[in-house]
């Protein structure tokens, strides 16, 4: 059994920001991450042309600005470099390849009991923590809609997290499902590389996919087309509810905060969440500061 004042689950931007804010108060913590690196979504599951969609002043993590010569809209690789520099500045040392199996609040001992699995050593490590921060992200797992016949589609069918560049799709008919930032940018990238690109949007104007029959895709309303590839830019979902128990007051059935912003970040019994309010990097920075300030206030009151 290992003891920690604060256990942070997730070493993406939200977990790193929370760790840095705690460090400013000299509050010890442990940060665990299921992947082999920090910010795996940005490093391994994003397309090459990705840039931050807001100006850099709205995308800074607490206590560290971007270099003065950084462009207004930060490219993916520069953002990853920023995160690496952030980790170094605040001496953040995540425990990688560590999966949280379960976390339960121990009423008798007034602490969180967290069971983790070290995938590298194939061992189980138990933690006790006074405070638990859910920073595993709203993008923990790809969300692909259930579509009849999709399993028999003979072409390429991928989630946007697997898409890197349109260079290999030149001259092919590609359907992009979803019209958020990722969907629109991927469609533009495909078209720029010579793909015959279509976008399907679930709306009264353009309708959803109803059936896949071989390469033929049918849409609501009777339209259909033949495609060589499908890219699902249909978002992600949180997986926090799979491992956290006793968090019902803070998270809903989708693993997202029940309370509206800006009151979403705090639950009961020392439970917090960072980066789950769909407010981007600015929201992450605010969550991290609020959580660290609240933990410091509680610790100070306990010692007075």
Secondary structure as UniProt FT lines:
FT   STRAND          2..9
FT   HELIX           13..24
FT   TURN            25..26
FT   STRAND          30..32
FT   HELIX           40..44
FT   TURN            48..49
FT   HELIX           56..58
FT   TURN            62..63
FT   TURN            68..69
FT   HELIX           76..89
FT   TURN            90..91
FT   STRAND          98..106
FT   TURN            107..110
FT   STRAND          111..118
FT   TURN            119..122
FT   STRAND          123..134
FT   TURN            138..139
FT   STRAND          141..142
FT   TURN            148..149
FT   HELIX           150..152
FT   STRAND          156..159
FT   HELIX           160..162
FT   HELIX           166..169
FT   TURN            170..171
FT   STRAND          173..177
FT   HELIX           181..192
FT   TURN            193..194
FT   STRAND          196..200
FT   STRAND          209..213
FT   TURN            214..215
FT   STRAND          216..219
FT   TURN            220..221
FT   STRAND          224..226
FT   STRAND          229..232
FT   STRAND          236..237
FT   HELIX           240..242
FT   TURN            248..250
FT   TURN            253..254
FT   TURN            261..262
FT   TURN            269..270
FT   STRAND          271..273
FT   HELIX           280..303
//
